[in-house]
Amino acid sequence: MNDGSALRPLVVDHNIITSTGPATALDVAFKLLELLTDVENIDEVKRNMRFV
């Protein structure tokens, strides 16, 4: 099956999250944070980490 997911750096499929490698670690972390909390919390964490 070729749905194009292999070309995306981050893929979420139900309860499975996968990525292309170490360079996407923060993307995975922020996605997990989003799934476990809310978008406002992500924004606060990004501000505290100086991403925003």
BELPEGI-V411508 format. One line per field, one symbol per residue. ss: DSSP state (a for helix, b for strand, c for the rest). psi: psi as a letter, one per 40 degrees, with the letter a starting at -180 (. if undefined). A space follows every 50 residues. Layout:
ss->???
psi->???
This chain:
ss->ccccaaaccbbbbccbbbbccaaaaaaaaaaaaaaaccaaaaaaaaaacc cc
psi->hgeedeeidhhhhbehhiieadeeddddddddddddbiddddddddddef d.
